[in-house]
Amino acid sequence: MLQGFLLETKPCCIAVFIFLLFTRFWVVSALYAVWWAFDWDTPSQGGRRFSCVRNCTLWRYMKDYFPITLVKTVDLDPCKNYLFGFHPHGILVAGAFVNFCTEATGFSKLFPGLTPHMMMLNLWFRAPFFRDYLMSGGRPSRGPSRFCSILFYWKKKEGGNIVIIAVGGAQEALDARPGAYTLLLKNRKGFVRLAIENGTALVPVFSFGENELFDQVENPKGSWLRWTQECLQKIMGISLPLFHARGIFQYTFGVIPYRKPIYTVVGKPLQVTKKHNPSQDEVDKLHKSYLEALCKLFEENKLKYNVPEDTHLSFI
């Protein structure tokens, strides 16, 4: 699980940083601390992308494990900027990570001239060493100041930048389980307003199979477990779904995701007219059009990817 990997790796990096301070290698942490102070705002200003990290062989093995496929439905103009709304969040967010944070599925060949930037919460960039790894794969931070890093990319006159947001976020992960097609999207309109204010085209993206990777302990709304998870999510900014899948040498129980295919389908862009201060009615209208486009994308492709014909998207 990507979220689990982050939760485990971040404290390890912090522990290494502190441990070095009490050894003869203390100068490493000391020098890094100075560098960190000068480099504090880099995650929200574009970060540092290294092609060697995005092209690492490890990601191809990860892609082949499920496997994961990136599907293009229309060509995108490399002279324009785009906002990809990724759905569903799932528990692993495997489709978003492999397709947009690596070159394992051939993003650059499918969308030449375009550079993807998968947004992540600010808290992941507050760990020494770990922050540099995140930025190297093209993952900028998503801060509270109206997505300042998003604006960094869109203000580039040459265009060609794609910002990817898992709109449902960590809260949607609490409903991620096989056969679930309920999206936390009904009242999430901030990304729509942002698109209008910057005149950036909205592109719906649906990742078929994203919710099939793990089973999750039943946590219906109103239950003590759901209440606890939602409280922790508000405090920590990340959710803690109780999930399980398979083990390394057996398929009965474990935390390794099931080997289920994922098909991440990129839809057609919704053209957006730029307006500095859009009214709520204008935001609502575009949001409705986005929901309709997302539903259309789902309906047109669901039979191809083994979703029952009587299954439809629902929004909360």
N, C-alpha and C positions, 0 to 999 in steps of 0.2 A: 504494500500500500504506500502510495506516494506520501500521503499525509503522515503515516506512521514513520516512513523514512525521515521526513523532516523533523518530526517530534524526537526521534532518536539521535539524529545527526547534530542538530543544533546544540543540545546540552553537551554532547561530546566535544564539540569545537570550543565551547565555553570552558569546559574542564581542562582541555589541553592548554588553552591560553593562560588559565590561572596556574596550572601545574608548572609551566615553564618559568613563571615568575619566581619560584622557589628552588630553581635549579641553576646550574652554571650557564644555562642557556636563557637566563632571564632577559638578556638584551634583545632576544628575538621578539618577545611579547612587548617589551618597552618600545622598541622601534615601530612595531606594528600599531601600538596604541597611538603614537604620534601620527603615523600615516592615516589611521582610522579617523582621527580628529579632523585632519585636512580633507579627508575623502567622505565625510559623513553624508553629504547630500547627493553623492553620485548616483545611488539607486533611483532617486526621483528625477534624475536629469539624463537618463539614457543608459547608465551603467557602462559596462565594458564587455563587448561580445567577442568571443574567440571561436573561430570556425572549427578548431580542433576539438573543442568540447562538444559542439553540436554534432560533429561527424564521428564521435567516438563509437567504436565497434559495439560497445556494451548496449547502446540504444537499439541497434539492429537485432540483437538477441532478444531484447525486451519486446520489440515489435513482432518478432516471429513467434514468441511464446503464446500470444493470444489467438491469432495474429491481429494486427491493427492495419487498417487500410484507410487512406485519405481519398475521398471522392470529390471531384470537381464537377459542378453542374454548368458553370458558365465561366468564361474568361473575365479576369478583372484587369482594369486599366492600371498599369504600373505608375502612371502619373498622378493617381489619386490616392487619398488616404481612406481607410476603412475601419469600421468598428465591428468586430465579430462578436455576436452574442452566442456563447457556447452553452449547449443544453444536452443532457442534464449534467449536473455537477458530479453525481455518483459519489462513491467513497474514494475511489482511486484517482479520479480525474485522468485516467490513463490516455484517453483519446486526445485531450488537450495537450498533455505533456509531450507525448511521443510525436504527435503531428506538428506541433508549433514550437516546441522548445528543442527539438532535434531535427536532423535531416534523415531519420530512419525511413520515413515514408515518402521521401522525395519532394518535400514542400517547394524547394527552390525550382525544381523542374516543372512542377504543376503550375506554380504561380511565379514565373520569372519576373524579376525586377521588383518584387515585393518582399518586405522584411517584416516577419511576425514578432510581436512583443506580447508575451503572456503575462498579464498582471498578477501580482501576488501581494498579500497583505504586508504592511510595513514591518510587523513584528519579526518576520523571518530575516530581515536585513539588519537586525540589531545584535547579531551574534558574530564575533570575530572569526575570520577565515571562512566561515560558512557563507557570509554575505558575498564574498568574492566568487565563490563557486556559483551561486545563484545568478549573479550578474553575467558571468561568462557564457551562460546559455541563452542570454537574451531575455532575462526575466527582470523587469524593472519593478519597483515598489508601487503600491497603490495607496497613497496617503490620504488623509482626511481632507486635505485642502483641494477639493474638487478635482481629484485625479491630476495633480500637477505634472506627473510624468507623462500622462497621456497627451497633455497639451504640448509638452516638449517635442514629441514626435510630430504632432499635427501642425505645428508652427513651421516645420521645414517646408520651404517653398517647393522643393522638387517632388514632394509627395512620395508615394511608394511605401508607406508604412501601414501596418495592420496592428491594431490593438485588440487583443482577445480578452474578453471578460467572461468568466463563469458566473452568469447573472444570478443564479440561485444561491451561490455561495455556500459557506459551511452549513448554514441552516437547512438547505435542501438535502444535504447528505443524510440527515436524520430520516428521510423518507426513501432513501435509495435501497432497493431490494429487487430481486428478479421479478419481472412482470409489472413493475411500477412505472407509470407514465404520467405522474403528477408533478408539475413544475411550479416552483415558487417564483411566480412572475406577474401575478395579477396586479400587485401594487408596487412593483419595482420599476420605476420610471426615470430614475436618475440618469441612466445610460442613454435614454432617449433624449432627455433635455440636453445632455452634453453633446450628442450628435447634432442637434439642431443649432446649438450655439456655435458650433464649429463647421457646420455645413458638411459633415462627414457621413458618407453612405453607411447604412446599417445592413449587416449581412447576417441572416439567421443560420446557425450551424447546429445540426442535430447529430449526436453520436449514438448510433444504434448499438446496443450491447453494453453500454456503459454501466447500466444498473444490474447486469447479469453476473458480475464478477464476484460478488459476495452475498451471502445471506446475512440478515441482520436480526438481532433479537427484537421481538415485537415491542414497539414503543408507541402505542396509540396516543393521540393528543388527550391530555387530561390524566394520563398515568403518571405515577411518581417518577418512573425512569425518564419519561419525556420531559417532565418538569425539571428534573436535575440536569439533564443534558442541555436544555435551553438556558438554564441559569449559568452553567459553565461556559456556554457559547457566548453569552453576553459579557461575561467577565474576561474570558481568555481571547475571544475573537475567533476561535476555532471550535468545531464541534467534535464530540467524542462518541461516535456511533459504536455500539457493541456488535462487531461483525465477526464472521467466521466463514471459512471456505474449506480448503484442502491442506494437507500436509505435504512434506517433501516426498515421502515414500509411500503415502497412502492417501486415499481420496475421501476419507470419512470426516476428518476434522483437522483444522489448522487455520493459519492466517495467510497462507499463500493464495492469491486469487485463482479462481477457476480459469481453465483455458477455454474461454469463450471469445469468438470473433467480435471485433469492434469495427464498425464502419462509420467513419466521421464524414458526414455529407455537408459540404459547403454550398449554401443556397445562393439565390440571386440577390444582388444588392438592392436595397430600397433607397432611391435617390432622395436626398434631404436638402431643402432650401435653408440656407444659413440665415439665422435671425438672432441678434444679440440677446434679447430678453423675451423669449417665447412665452405666450400665455399658457395657462394650464389646459385650456381647450386644445391648443395646438399640440401640446405634449400628449394629451390623451388620444388625439386623433392619430398621431404617428404611432403611438404605442399599440393602438387597436390594429393598425395596418401591419405592424410587426408581428403581432400574435397571429393574424390571419396568414401571413407569409410563412410563419413557422409551422402552423398547422398544415398548410398546403405542402410544404416540404416533407413533413412527416407522412402525410397521406399518400403522396406520390411515390414514396420509397419504402414504405413499411413492408409490403409484400415481398420485395426483393431481399429483405434482411430478416425474414422469418418472424415478423410480428403478425399476430392474428388479425384477420380482416376486420373483425368487430371491435378492435382496440383503437381508442382515440386519445388524444392529449387532453388533459384537464389542468386547470390553473388554480392556484390558491394564493 
